[in-house]
Amino acid sequence: MSKELVGALNALEAKGISRDIIIEAIEAALINAYKKNYNQAQNVRVDLNLDRGTMHLYSRKDVVEVVEDDRLQISVEDAQVINPAYEIGDIVEQEETPRNFGRIAATTAKQIVTQRFREAERGIVYEEYVDREDDIVNGVVERLDPRNIYVGLGKVEAVLPQNEQIQGESYAPHDRIKVYITKVERTSRGPQVYVSRTHPGLLRRLFELEVPEIFQGTVEIKSIAREAGDRSKISVFAHNEEVDPVGSCVGTKGARVQTIVNELNGEKIDIVEWSEDPVVFVANALSPSKVLDVQVDEEEKSTTVVVPDYQLSLAIGKRGQNARLAAKLTGWKIDIKSETDARELGIYPSQSSTVVYEEAQDEEDADYDVEVDLYKDDEE
């Protein structure tokens, strides 16, 4: 047994693989190599001694009264010639190490150790990345094909499938992008990592990176509704009454949210305050439109929302997007009515109506500029 092989076994031990497991694997491989190279079908055992650097191969035969297969059995008379103590049912071992078996043993041992090294490396990479599922990582675009983009994450190449790519985004080799790890699988070729640019979790992690209050737990993201590449809504809640959750996420002059918008190549982001009161929450979720009234049907988990006539298109949004995202964000069905239609139907105002918005009297009561700017084209 060479010093190099012993050193390789020690290195594998350092990677967390037991030396006994490696030795067992080498012994099993040597037995197969012996039977293959020497056309032997008999039972054999390999004895490796790392301390002395020796290797011996022994045949094993059952002691029987009548021999039916001399490759596997030995008569009790012949066994007692070797040692008078042998009886029927015992196993006789005799050394059968071929003269040139050392070369085969060295090649086989090298193959096993190399294989185990690869498995150990793959196992380490798998354990590293499986713990990072649902996390955001930086990557470099390495190559592209008609369906997938392959992103280098350092020790592994991740797959960004076509359905996880933001429509309209273009990538080129060596581009640096942030991706969200959705799944890590163990395969025969090593760990396979799948990433996304469209997952709502990417938006959550970006806010955690940009907003210290979220990272520290002072502000909590309650829900996210996202149509990747176009528009998203998030609801936030502050556990400290002195902290403005929306203002924390927007940042000074919109700096924090704008950084995230830039990372997502212009995706519009609406940040609203979460409330356990569905009236308030639904009204907030329809931002940036103004809401006059929200009527709640608890049994159907639905709401009827009344908005000023001139705000109807803004509340609904292009292709119904604003209303659709608000419904996803809140978990409530939302039926939007203009003030005129609501009055004609006799549902506004009513005794059960709750006025949740009054038009601002001056500019100081207006919403955050960054949010208004992001959506000013929705009225078109």
Beta strands, then each sheet from edge to edge (+ up, - down):
strand 1: 43-49
strand 2: 54-64
strand 3: 73-75
strand 4: 91-95
strand 5: 136-144
strand 6: 149-152
strand 7: 157-160
strand 8: 176-187
strand 9: 190-196
strand 10: 219-227
strand 11: 231-238
strand 12: 268-273
strand 13: 293-297
strand 14: 302-307
strand 15: 333-338
sheet 1: 1+ 2- 3-
sheet 2: 1+ 2- 4+
sheet 3: 5+ 6- 7+ 9+ 8- 5+
sheet 4: 10+ 11- 12-
sheet 5: 13+ 14- 15-
end
